[in-house]
Amino acid sequence: MNYYISDLHIGHQNCIKFDNRPFSTLEEMHDTIVENWNSVVKKDDDVYILGDYAWRNEIGLEILKKLKGKKHLILGNHDKINEHMRKEFVSIEQIKIVKDGEKYVVLCHFPMAHWQGADYGYIHLFGHIHSGRDSRPFDEYRQQMKRRGFPYECHNVGCMLHNYTPVTLEQLIKSE
């Protein structure tokens, strides 16, 4: 099974405030992420983290070791992965295309206006857009492309949008 999540910001105290995350402390946020993650992910599942995994590598490494599944990182603007953390990931890339069931999925930390296969049903998953950013221009463009008859399916997998829990492609499609 494939799972997707982004913008965990492990070790980043300020993200609690600027994302209006429902946690009093980093420890509470980390505990919730580990508990929620491990409640759905199995040992052999693939989990694609679409960027901004950790603000602080030493805490990021500690948390990574607690998370089930085979972890893949799509680099975000805050990911500064050291050699110790690198060993915990199956893959680390800027952008990746995976097959999930019968669907092709383009993974990138950043939302893209046009991605490979967009006109042919490829789905784009992204993060980066937190509650403090205005996603309306991207949402409006997506709706405009759909009105023009293009499949143009994309989803934000930010952890704050999905109860700090990795989600499946099927869950994302159903939530639309």
C-alpha positions as CSV (number, residue, x, y, z in Angstrom):
1,M,0.0,0.0,0.0
2,N,1.2,3.5,-0.8
3,Y,0.7,6.4,1.7
4,Y,1.4,10.1,1.3
5,I,2.1,13.0,3.7
6,S,4.0,16.2,3.8
7,D,5.1,19.2,5.9
8,L,5.6,17.3,9.2
9,H,8.2,19.9,10.3
10,I,9.6,17.6,13.0
11,G,11.5,19.7,15.6
12,H,10.1,23.0,14.3
13,Q,8.5,24.8,17.3
14,N,7.2,27.8,15.3
15,C,5.1,25.7,12.9
16,I,2.8,25.0,15.8
17,K,1.9,28.6,16.0
18,F,2.0,29.6,12.3
19,D,0.0,26.5,11.2
20,N,-2.3,26.8,14.2
21,R,-1.6,23.2,15.0
22,P,-3.6,21.8,17.9
23,F,-0.5,21.0,20.1
24,S,0.9,22.6,23.2
25,T,4.4,21.3,22.7
26,L,6.7,19.7,20.1
27,E,6.6,16.5,22.1
28,E,2.9,16.3,21.8
29,M,3.0,17.0,18.1
30,H,5.7,14.3,17.6
31,D,3.9,11.8,19.7
32,T,0.6,12.4,17.7
33,I,2.4,12.0,14.4
34,V,4.1,8.7,15.4
35,E,0.9,7.3,16.9
36,N,-1.3,8.3,13.9
37,W,1.3,7.1,11.4
38,N,1.8,3.7,13.0
39,S,-1.9,3.2,13.4
40,V,-2.3,3.0,9.6
41,V,1.1,2.2,8.1
42,K,2.3,-1.4,8.1
43,K,5.9,-2.6,7.9
44,D,6.0,-3.2,4.1
45,D,3.9,-0.1,3.1
46,D,5.6,2.6,1.1
47,V,5.2,6.1,2.6
48,Y,6.1,9.1,0.4
49,I,6.9,12.2,2.5
50,L,6.5,15.1,0.2
51,G,9.0,17.5,1.8
52,D,9.6,19.5,4.9
53,Y,10.0,16.4,7.0
54,A,12.3,17.8,9.7
55,W,13.5,21.2,10.8
56,R,16.1,19.6,13.1
57,N,17.9,16.5,11.9
58,E,18.7,15.0,15.3
59,I,15.0,14.9,16.3
60,G,14.1,13.9,12.7
61,L,16.3,10.9,12.9
62,E,14.9,9.9,16.3
63,I,11.3,10.1,15.0
64,L,12.1,8.4,11.6
65,K,13.3,5.3,13.5
66,K,9.9,5.1,15.2
67,L,7.8,5.2,12.0
68,K,6.7,2.0,10.3
69,G,7.0,1.4,6.6
70,K,9.5,2.1,3.8
71,K,10.0,5.8,3.8
72,H,10.7,7.8,0.6
73,L,11.5,11.5,0.8
74,I,10.6,14.1,-1.9
75,L,12.8,17.0,-0.9
76,G,11.1,20.2,0.4
77,N,12.6,23.7,0.9
78,H,13.4,22.9,4.6
79,D,15.0,19.4,4.1
80,K,18.7,19.4,4.9
81,I,19.2,15.7,5.2
82,N,22.5,14.5,6.8
83,E,24.1,11.1,6.2
84,H,22.5,9.5,9.3
85,M,19.0,10.4,8.2
86,R,19.8,9.5,4.5
87,K,20.2,5.9,5.6
88,E,16.6,5.7,6.9
89,F,15.1,6.5,3.5
90,V,14.6,4.1,0.7
91,S,14.9,7.0,-1.8
92,I,15.4,10.8,-1.7
93,E,14.4,12.7,-4.8
94,Q,13.3,16.2,-6.0
95,I,10.3,14.8,-7.9
96,K,9.1,11.3,-8.5
97,I,6.4,9.5,-10.6
98,V,5.0,6.4,-9.0
99,K,2.3,4.0,-10.0
100,D,-0.5,3.5,-7.4
101,G,-2.8,0.8,-8.5
102,E,-3.8,1.8,-12.0
103,K,-3.0,5.5,-11.5
104,Y,0.2,7.4,-12.2
105,V,1.1,9.9,-9.5
106,V,3.5,12.8,-9.8
107,L,5.0,13.7,-6.4
108,C,6.6,17.1,-5.7
109,H,6.8,19.2,-2.5
110,F,5.6,22.2,-4.5
111,P,2.3,22.5,-6.3
112,M,2.8,22.7,-10.1
113,A,0.5,24.3,-12.6
114,H,1.5,21.7,-15.2
115,W,3.1,18.3,-14.6
116,Q,4.0,15.3,-16.7
117,G,0.9,13.5,-17.8
118,A,-1.6,16.0,-16.4
119,D,-3.6,16.0,-19.7
120,Y,-3.7,12.2,-19.6
121,G,-4.9,11.6,-16.1
122,Y,-1.7,11.6,-14.0
123,I,-2.5,12.9,-10.5
124,H,-0.3,15.4,-8.8
125,L,0.3,15.3,-5.1
126,F,2.1,18.2,-3.3
127,G,2.6,19.9,0.0
128,H,4.1,23.3,0.9
129,I,0.9,25.2,1.1
130,H,0.3,25.8,4.8
131,S,-2.6,27.6,6.4
132,G,-0.7,30.8,6.2
133,R,-0.4,30.7,2.4
134,D,-3.1,31.7,0.0
135,S,-3.9,28.6,-2.1
136,R,-6.8,30.3,-3.9
137,P,-4.9,31.1,-7.1
138,F,-3.8,27.5,-7.5
139,D,-7.3,26.2,-6.6
140,E,-8.9,28.6,-9.1
141,Y,-6.5,27.6,-11.9
142,R,-7.2,23.9,-11.1
143,Q,-11.0,24.5,-11.5
144,Q,-10.4,26.5,-14.7
145,M,-8.5,23.6,-16.2
146,K,-11.2,21.1,-15.2
147,R,-13.9,23.4,-16.8
148,R,-11.8,23.2,-20.0
149,G,-12.1,19.4,-20.0
150,F,-8.6,18.5,-18.7
151,P,-8.5,15.8,-15.9
152,Y,-6.2,18.1,-13.9
153,E,-6.4,16.1,-10.6
154,C,-4.2,17.3,-7.8
155,H,-4.2,17.1,-4.0
156,N,-2.4,18.7,-1.1
157,V,-1.1,16.0,1.3
158,G,-0.1,18.4,4.1
159,C,-0.3,16.6,7.4
160,M,-2.3,19.4,9.0
161,L,-5.1,18.7,6.4
162,H,-5.3,15.0,7.2
163,N,-5.1,14.8,11.0
164,Y,-1.3,14.3,11.0
165,T,-1.8,10.9,9.4
166,P,-0.5,9.5,6.1
167,V,-3.3,9.0,3.6
168,T,-3.8,6.8,0.6
169,L,-4.6,7.9,-2.9
170,E,-8.1,6.5,-2.6
171,Q,-8.7,8.5,0.5
172,L,-7.6,11.7,-1.3
173,I,-9.8,11.0,-4.3
174,K,-12.8,10.3,-2.1
175,S,-12.3,13.5,-0.1
176,E,-12.5,15.7,-3.2
